[in-house]
Amino acid sequence: MLLTVSTTVRPATDLGFLLHKHPERAQQFATAAGTAHVFYPEATVERTTAALLLDIDPVGLVRGRGGGPAGRRGGRGRGGGSAADAQARYVDDRPYAASSLLAVALAGVFSTAMAGICTSRPELAATAIPLQIRIPAVPCRDGGAALAERLFAPLGWAVEARPAPLDPRFPEWGTAPHHDLTLTGTQRLADALTHVYVLLPVLDDGKHYYVGRDEADKLVREGASWLGEHPERHLIARRYLAHRRGLASFALAQLAAAEDVPDESIATGFEPGLVPTEQEPDPASTGPASTDAASTDAASTDAADVDAAGAEAEPKRVPLAQRRREVILDVLRAAGAGRVADLGCGDGKLVAALLADTAFTEVIAVDVSHRALELVARRLHLDRMPERVRGRLRLVASSLTYRDARLAGLDAAVLSEVVEHVDPPRLPALAEAVLGAARPRLVVITTPNVEFNVRYEGLAAGTPRHRDHRFEWTRAEFATWVHGLSATYPYTARLGGIGETDPTLGAPTQLAILERQDDR
């Protein structure tokens, strides 16, 4: 399987920085299906091309978990059959035709590029550049070239899909379901790779692995910035999720919910004193999975962000996520903070609440994911936002574990439900970037209390609330970490909790307020 990415942006060799793969070295990566090779057939200032070649083992796939034709329809084939059927599965198009195998390799090899991260060329990573993507053998099942056009053209691509003959020596045999696909357009590289990653299995109409709830969450996450408005979103969801209607409906519902913006905030343009209300229920009220489709470094909504199941319901119980925002706003107002950054802004609800109060003169939404920031812009209807409000908002793509001069000298920074999404070895880098380099006057931190999780239905003691959480702290562990920060940096610390407090387990959310001491 082969895929190439070309650009003519000058200097075109900067493609190596964006892909995090040096043009002068051929590299190999092990995948579950075989070995992925990355190399550059051409690398000049005028034009550079990177190639991803996946060399798979068809015999190994058949001996493994059904990567042959039986898995072509997303696992809908059944095992068994005659010896001849088993032997026939060793001969298929999997070693040559682009499929979910190539999509998985693409995500594994170019994961950082797909996230839009490039510390050496951050401006280029955020810029749409001329790109050409070619996949020489793509199965366009049940639709042919017209299907490729329907899928990619609405995303801004010029599509050329030339059918391949079954055998050039016997033209009377007709054409194969495979096409030589070329996509040409001006896109951010992260967006371009994500389009291909999602739509390759859709073209092939099959996956080589089990399709379950995780795949629906993945589709919501990767398609957050574009799939909800795609005219073929129902077809994409159905084929991507192996024709499992329940999963497809769930994914589309989550995309629609992520785009909802309270009508009051649109009508008033975020007038003073108006805090947007919750329009959709907290994730745990509708199922065990999170509706968050934002950053891989941080998220603002957790799967168990409601008060513990089993507690007696009150007439108008406020969701825990809303309580957190109210407490954070109260702390910021009490401190007289005007310029505030929401670090790891996730779905943007705290950003909306900050904009609703003109006491906050500048609101900075920060996330490592460009897709998360695009989702925030859509949630807030940035294109229709009154200029007086738009002038107070900045969207900043930045990793929280790297110094960023754009975040220096603020009144306050908020890390709400963020630190638990960071790998523990990276926490010192986060602390240095925020407390050592940015040095805001006030830092507000919230994180789950793992001791409280036993109060949630279906969560065993010590089980995290969200599968993306790298850890969750007990109250003692959180206190130790916070006191370590105040011992290292010139900040005093206060600890507290948010939500209904259990006399034994504490509050569901832990809170830390760090205030910078004047340098002496």
Secondary structure, DSSP 8 states (H G I E B T S, - for coil): -EEEEEE-SSSGGGHHHHHT--TT--EEEE-SSEEEEEEEEEE-SS-EEEEEEEEE-HHHHHHTT--SGGGTTTT-S-S---HHHHHHTTSSSTTTS-SHHHHHHHHHHSHHHHTT--SSSHHHHTS-EEEEEEEEEEE-TTTHHHHHHHHHGGGT-EEEEEEEES-TT-GGG-EEEEEEEEEEEEE-HHHHHHHHHHHHHHHHT--SS---HHHHHHHHHHTTTTGGG-TTHHHHHHHHTTT-HHHHHHHHHHHHHHH---HHHHHHTS-TT------S--GGGT-SS----S-SS--S--TT-SS-TTS---TT---HHHHHHHHHHHHHHHTT--EEEEET-TTSHHHHHHHT-TT--EEEEEES-HHHHHHHHHHTTGGGS-HHHHTTEEEEE--TTS--GGGTT-SEEEEES-GGGS-GGGHHHHHIIIIIII--SEEEEEEEBGGGGGGSTT--TT--SSTT-S--B-HHHHHHHHHHHHHHSSEEEEEEEESS-BTTTB-SEEEEEEEE----
